[in-house]
Amino acid sequence: MDLDLAQVRAFVQTADHLHFGRAAQQLALTQQALSKRIARLEEGLGALLFERGPAGVALTPAGLRLLGPARALLAAGEAAVAAVRREERPVRLDVWGHLFAPLRTLREVLDDPASAAVHAEVGPARDLPAVAAALLRGDSDAGFGRYHPFGDGRDDALAHRLVRLEPVDAIMAAGHPLAHRPALRPDQLAQGRLVLPAAAERLDFARRFAEEFAVPVLPGEANLGFDHLLARIRSTPGGFTLFPAEVPLPDGSGLVAVPLVDPTPLYAWSLLRPSGRPAPAVDALLRACAEAGRRRRWLEYRPERDWLPEADQEQARALRPPRPPGRRGPAAVA
């Protein structure tokens, strides 16, 4: 059958809201008109897509199978219209991990003269699950932050590409017993306590670091921002946290950043996109990231020198460029 995009759009909106009234309002239709479009789609496919009952609306197994391809079909339709009209709308890009300042890297990519043809509208997102949901709904084109597998169907529906591997420092009060060291091994942090900026289940990198190097972890609190986290570090005996090395500390914060070596932990920044959805503008952004990474040596990874969580290692090896001089020379760590 030839699928009608208006019917497909009615299906996707209803699947997103699981409510006919709200879906109809979003599409500027009457609820009756929305129901007719979905009924025609179900008739053409020969399958019910929604269960309608007193408890509400739910997708049937057939509806669940249709949802991913339906989103891809709508995106392809948008791309086809834009190609004919020669329209180039900006990439809708969500970022997460705001305490670690992801916009530092994006600015370097997008401000480069070689990226002049890439246009992006950047918006904040709460966390990785929120970005994944927006991508799968089609509300965003791409996301930027640290990706880790979900362990469910979202992993197949999303594709990610490493953009940058950034060394990680330990951030601690100037009076911390280890603050005078020129560098530290990660296992030496077992003498302190890792202060988390948010709940532990939202911080995959910090959890895996603590497990790998047997570092005690304080329970995470509500994420109340950068200043609140720095105040907690100052007030916690033996407290420290982990930050990518180029995140600037405010003047007069009373904190110091101590490099970690032997091994050097790396924080993996990735660009996330839906799998199988045609998006030339996202492809252009990926190429710009790759070019910026090549020139700035963002993807240096040497397993004998660096540490990455296991989920990041395979892709880091695949993208590893020829070995240049060391990014951060070995330091004597007492």
Number of C-alpha atoms within 10 A of each C-alpha: 5 5 12 12 14 15 18 21 20 23 28 23 21 25 21 13 15 18 16 22 16 16 23 20 13 13 15 11 15 13 16 11 13 24 19 13 18 22 18 13 22 18 12 13 13 9 14 16 24 21 13 14 8 5 7 10 16 18 18 15 13 14 20 14 12 16 20 18 14 18 21 19 18 18 16 16 14 13 20 13 11 13 12 8 9 10 10 14 12 14 20 19 23 28 24 23 19 15 15 18 17 18 17 11 19 19 10 14 23 20 11 13 8 12 18 11 13 21 17 19 11 18 12 13 18 12 17 22 15 12 26 24 13 18 23 21 19 18 13 21 25 29 27 27 27 25 24 17 12 12 8 8 8 16 15 12 16 18 16 20 19 24 27 26 22 20 22 21 25 23 26 28 24 15 14 19 13 19 19 12 12 14 21 24 19 23 16 15 22 16 14 20 19 28 25 25 25 16 12 16 9 16 17 14 19 23 17 14 19 18 11 13 14 15 20 16 20 13 12 16 13 11 13 10 12 14 11 12 20 22 14 17 24 20 10 17 15 20 24 28 22 23 21 23 19 15 15 11 15 11 7 6 13 15 21 18 25 20 22 27 23 18 18 25 25 23 24 25 22 21 23 27 25 27 17 13 20 18 17 13 21 22 13 16 22 20 15 21 24 20 17 22 20 15 8 12 17 23 20 25 25 16 13 9 15 16 22 22 19 9 11 21 14 11 13 22 14 8 15 14 14 7 10 8 7 11 11 12 9 13 14 12 13 9
